[in-house]
Amino acid sequence: MKIVILGTAYPYRGGLSAFNERLASEFIKEGHDVEILTFTLQYPSFLFPGKTQYSEEPAPSNLKITRVMNSVNPFSWLHVGRMIRRMNPDLLVIKFWIPLMSPCLGTIARIAKRNNKTKVVSVLDNVIPHEKRPLDKLLVRYFVNSIDRFVAMSDSVLSDLRFFVKHKSAALCPHPLYDNFGAALPKAEARKKLNIPNKQTMLLFFGFIRDYKGLDLLMEAYADNRIDKSKVRLVIAGEYYNNKDKYIELETALGLKGLIDWRTEFIPDSEVAIYFSAADLIVQPYKSATQSGVTQIAYHFEKPMLVTNVGGLAEIVPNGKVGYVTEVDATSIADALIDFCSNPNSNRFKEGIQKEKKKYAWSRMTAAIIAQENTQQ
């Protein structure tokens, strides 16, 4: 098939780029003709909360990526829509994550499929965003009405979708493994690179720091007097996206000054394996969620996880099998951390992780996108 993927890709950084590029690679592996059309401008600088939108890593060598789309310029939307219509692909695949992109992506989809050949499939990160804004529902409705079929990556997203569209086809397929960060390093080697003693239990909070991800709950849990801070290292690895002062003030209020290992820069793809290889437990204390790419990185590196019982996280992290599912509560999180730290080097989760990760092959995602028989009404 001829497939166009429309969305974030190199030179933009982060999980959206990683997903689209890995998806394109899988389609190519299966013999399809694939091109990614990405942004000339994704977010205006005043709307972007991080330091930079751009990657400093080398460009993917095996992918055709064309920068052509401006998210805030309607003339660009018309141009890209007509361009795709002339390309005449069998499939146009759009990753949807935020209502802000609805006018751009929805308009392009409407124009592209006027060739009466191209089918438009959207892979849904979210339908209702974690951080809600006025007009969200109106914008989402505009986008979903432009799409032919959907792939939702969790039950909660599928349920949210049905609020907007009742009868369009929608497949359920969990987020595949992020296996594009290379092989694991020996733990001692990774710890040496990060200057973390081998004798400490390392808890890793990884990814952009945003309010809905519950870092404040994790800090409160880590402050529990039952946790021996000399033996347990909490590493926060990821860039602030909002409220930096909130966490600095909380660190002081909880008496944790100097006890948390802050690595608050964007972690490039080339360093992801170091952090996950060094960690003993990946902690995701989210206050709201649908699914998480961090979980799928943890599966790739075969690391146990702690997640809260929100959105689709409990669906993909079976409690007691690959880690812990806790309540959205600092005490519940602390109880699980203490249980883990009492025996951090055990292999009690290893078999469960190795079995569970088999469910998240990229071939399942491509099949869900392509095959009508994989959809559910």
C-alpha positions in Angstrom: 0.0 0.0 0.0 1.0 3.6 -0.4 0.8 5.2 3.0 1.2 8.8 4.2 1.8 9.5 7.9 0.8 13.1 8.8 2.2 14.5 12.0 5.2 15.1 14.2 8.6 13.7 13.1 12.2 14.7 12.8 13.5 17.4 13.3 11.0 17.6 16.1 11.8 15.6 19.2 9.8 13.6 21.8 7.3 10.7 22.0 5.1 11.8 19.0 8.1 11.8 16.7 9.3 8.5 18.1 5.9 6.9 17.5 5.4 8.1 13.9 9.0 7.2 12.9 8.8 3.8 14.5 5.4 3.2 12.9 6.8 4.2 9.5 9.7 1.8 9.9 7.3 -1.1 10.6 5.2 -0.3 7.6 8.3 -0.2 5.4 9.4 -3.6 6.9 6.1 -5.0 5.8 6.7 -3.8 2.2 4.6 -0.7 2.1 5.6 2.6 0.4 5.7 5.2 3.2 6.3 8.9 3.5 5.9 11.2 6.6 4.7 14.7 6.2 5.6 16.8 9.2 5.6 20.4 10.3 7.4 23.5 9.2 5.9 25.0 12.4 4.3 22.7 15.0 3.7 25.1 17.9 4.2 28.8 17.9 7.1 29.5 20.4 4.8 31.2 22.9 2.6 28.1 23.1 5.5 25.7 23.6 6.4 25.2 27.3 9.8 23.6 26.9 13.2 25.0 25.9 13.2 23.8 22.3 11.0 21.7 20.0 13.9 20.4 18.0 16.1 17.3 18.3 19.9 17.4 18.2 20.1 13.8 17.2 20.9 12.6 13.7 18.0 12.4 11.2 16.5 8.8 10.7 18.4 7.4 7.8 15.7 5.0 6.5 12.7 7.3 6.3 11.4 9.9 3.9 10.3 12.9 6.0 9.1 16.1 4.3 8.5 19.3 6.2 5.5 21.0 4.7 2.7 21.7 7.3 2.2 24.9 9.3 -0.2 24.2 12.2 -1.5 27.8 12.4 -1.6 28.8 8.7 -4.9 27.8 6.9 -3.3 28.4 3.5 -0.8 25.7 4.5 -3.6 23.3 5.4 -5.2 23.8 2.0 -1.8 23.2 0.3 -1.0 20.0 2.2 -4.5 18.7 1.7 -4.3 19.1 -2.1 -0.8 17.7 -2.1 -1.9 14.5 -0.4 -4.9 14.3 -2.6 -2.6 14.4 -5.7 -0.3 11.8 -4.0 -3.3 9.5 -4.0 -2.3 7.3 -1.1 -4.3 4.3 0.0 -4.0 5.4 3.6 -3.5 8.7 5.4 -2.5 8.0 9.0 -2.8 10.8 11.6 -1.7 10.6 15.2 -4.1 12.8 17.3 -3.0 14.1 20.7 -4.4 17.6 21.3 -7.5 19.6 20.2 -5.3 22.5 19.3 -4.3 20.6 16.1 -7.9 19.8 15.1 -8.4 22.7 12.6 -5.1 21.9 10.8 -5.3 18.1 10.8 -9.1 17.9 10.2 -9.0 20.3 7.3 -6.2 18.4 5.6 -8.0 15.1 6.1 -11.2 16.5 4.5 -9.4 17.8 1.4 -7.1 14.7 1.0 -9.8 12.2 0.7 -11.7 14.0 -2.0 -9.8 11.8 -4.4 -12.3 9.1 -3.5 -9.5 6.7 -2.8 -7.6 7.7 0.3 -9.0 6.4 3.6 -8.1 8.4 6.7 -7.2 6.5 9.9 -6.4 8.3 13.2 -4.4 6.7 16.0 -5.7 8.4 19.2 -3.3 9.3 22.0 -6.1 11.1 23.7 -9.6 12.4 22.8 -10.2 14.5 25.9 -6.9 16.1 26.8 -5.3 15.8 30.3 -5.2 19.6 30.6 -8.6 20.9 29.5 -9.2 24.2 27.7 -12.2 26.1 26.4 -13.5 24.9 23.0 -11.8 21.4 23.4 -15.0 19.5 22.6 -15.9 21.7 19.6 -12.4 21.2 18.2 -12.3 17.5 18.8 -15.7 17.1 17.1 -14.4 18.9 14.0 -11.4 16.5 13.8 -13.2 13.2 14.5 -15.8 14.0 11.9 -13.1 14.2 9.2 -11.8 10.6 10.0 -12.9 7.3 8.5 -11.6 4.9 11.1 -9.8 5.1 14.5 -7.3 3.1 16.5 -7.6 3.9 20.2 -4.7 2.8 22.5 -6.8 2.2 25.6 -10.3 1.5 26.7 -10.6 4.9 28.3 -9.8 6.6 25.0 -12.2 4.4 23.1 -14.9 5.3 25.6 -14.1 9.1 25.2 -14.3 8.7 21.4 -17.8 7.2 21.6 -19.0 10.5 23.2 -18.3 12.2 19.9 -18.9 9.4 17.2 -21.1 6.4 17.8 -21.0 4.4 14.6 -17.5 4.9 13.0 -15.2 1.9 13.1 -12.6 1.9 15.9 -10.0 -0.7 16.8 -8.5 -1.1 20.2 -4.7 -1.6 20.1 -2.4 -0.8 23.0 0.6 1.4 22.6 3.4 -0.8 21.1 6.9 -1.1 22.7 9.3 1.7 22.2 12.1 -0.6 21.1 14.0 2.0 19.1 16.3 3.1 22.0 18.8 0.3 21.6 19.8 -2.5 23.9 20.0 -2.4 27.6 23.4 -1.6 29.2 24.8 -3.6 32.2 23.4 -1.8 35.2 26.9 -1.1 36.7 28.0 0.6 33.4 24.8 2.7 33.3 25.1 3.7 36.9 28.7 4.8 36.3 27.6 7.0 33.5 25.1 8.7 35.8 27.3 8.7 38.8 24.9 6.7 40.9 26.2 4.1 43.4 25.4 0.5 42.7 24.3 -0.1 46.3 21.4 2.3 46.1 17.9 1.4 44.8 17.1 3.8 42.0 13.6 5.0 41.4 13.1 6.7 38.0 10.5 9.3 37.1 11.0 9.9 33.4 9.6 12.3 30.9 8.3 15.9 30.7 7.3 17.3 34.0 3.6 18.3 33.8 1.0 18.7 36.6 -1.1 15.7 35.6 1.9 13.4 35.9 1.8 13.6 39.7 5.4 14.3 40.6 4.2 16.1 43.7 2.6 12.8 44.9 5.8 11.0 44.3 7.8 13.6 46.2 5.4 13.3 49.1 5.7 9.5 49.0 9.5 9.6 48.9 9.4 11.9 52.0 7.8 9.1 54.0 10.0 8.4 57.0 9.9 4.7 56.3 12.1 5.2 53.2 15.8 5.2 54.0 17.1 8.0 51.7 20.7 6.8 52.0 19.7 3.6 50.3 17.0 4.8 47.9 17.8 7.3 45.1 14.9 9.2 43.4 16.0 10.4 40.0 13.8 12.9 38.1 14.8 12.8 34.4 12.9 15.2 32.2 12.3 18.8 31.2 9.9 21.1 33.1 6.8 21.9 31.1 5.2 24.0 33.8 5.3 25.0 37.5 9.0 24.6 38.2 8.8 26.7 41.3 6.0 24.5 42.7 8.4 21.5 42.9 11.3 23.5 44.2 9.2 24.9 47.0 7.7 21.4 47.7 11.2 19.9 47.9 12.0 22.4 50.7 8.7 22.0 52.5 9.1 18.2 52.6 12.6 18.3 53.9 14.0 16.7 50.7 16.5 19.4 49.8 19.6 17.7 48.4 18.0 14.2 48.5 16.4 14.2 45.0 18.6 13.8 41.9 17.2 16.4 39.5 18.1 15.9 35.9 15.7 18.4 34.4 16.9 18.7 30.9 15.4 17.0 27.9 16.8 13.5 27.7 17.9 12.8 24.1 17.1 9.4 22.5 20.8 8.4 22.7 20.7 8.6 26.6 17.3 6.9 27.2 19.0 3.4 27.5 21.4 4.7 30.2 18.6 5.9 32.5 16.4 2.8 32.1 19.3 0.4 32.4 20.4 2.1 35.6 16.9 2.1 37.2 15.4 -0.5 39.5 11.8 0.8 39.3 10.0 3.1 36.9 7.5 5.3 38.7 4.5 6.9 37.0 2.3 8.5 39.7 -0.1 10.1 37.2 -3.2 11.9 38.3 -4.8 11.3 34.9 -3.7 9.3 31.9 -4.8 7.4 28.8 -1.7 5.3 28.1 2.0 6.1 28.4 5.0 5.8 26.1 7.2 5.6 29.3 5.5 2.3 30.2 6.4 0.9 26.8 10.0 2.0 27.2 10.1 0.2 30.6 8.7 -3.0 28.9 11.5 -2.8 26.3 14.2 -2.6 29.0 12.3 -5.1 31.1 12.0 -2.9 34.2 9.2 -3.2 36.8 6.8 -0.3 37.1 4.6 1.5 39.5 1.6 3.2 38.0 -1.5 4.8 39.5 -5.0 3.4 38.7 -6.0 6.0 36.2 -6.9 5.8 32.5 -5.5 2.9 30.7 -2.3 2.4 32.8 -3.7 -0.5 34.9 -4.7 -2.2 31.7 -1.1 -2.6 30.6 0.6 -2.9 34.0 -1.0 -5.9 35.8 -0.7 -5.4 39.5 1.7 -7.9 41.1 2.7 -9.3 37.8 4.9 -6.6 36.3 4.9 -4.1 39.1 2.4 -2.1 41.2 -0.9 -0.4 40.6 -1.6 2.1 43.4 -4.3 4.7 44.2 -3.7 8.3 43.3 -2.5 8.9 46.8 1.0 9.6 48.3 0.5 7.0 51.1 -0.5 4.3 48.6 2.5 5.1 46.4 4.8 5.1 49.5 3.5 1.7 50.6 4.4 0.2 47.2 7.8 1.9 47.1 8.6 0.5 50.6 7.5 -3.0 49.5 9.7 -2.9 46.4 12.7 -1.4 48.3 12.6 -4.2 50.8 13.7 -6.5 48.0 14.8 -4.4 45.0 17.1 -6.9 43.4 14.7 -9.8 43.2 13.5 -11.2 39.9 9.9 -11.5 41.1 8.5 -9.4 38.2 10.9 -10.5 35.5 8.9 -13.5 34.1 5.7 -11.4 34.1 7.3 -8.6 32.3 8.8 -10.9 29.6 5.5 -12.5 29.1 3.4 -9.3 29.1 5.7 -7.4 26.7 4.9 -9.9 23.9 1.5 -8.3 23.6 2.9 -5.0 22.3 4.4 -5.8 18.9 4.3 -3.0 16.3 2.9 -5.5 13.8 -0.3 -5.5 15.9 -0.6 -1.7 15.5 0.0 -1.8 11.7 -2.7 -4.6 11.4 -5.1 -2.5 13.4 -4.6 0.5 11.1 -4.8 -1.5 7.9 -7.3 -4.3 8.4 -11.0 -3.7 8.5 -11.5 -7.1 10.2 -9.5 -5.9 13.2 -12.0 -3.1 13.9 -14.8 -3.1 16.3 -18.0 -1.2 16.2 
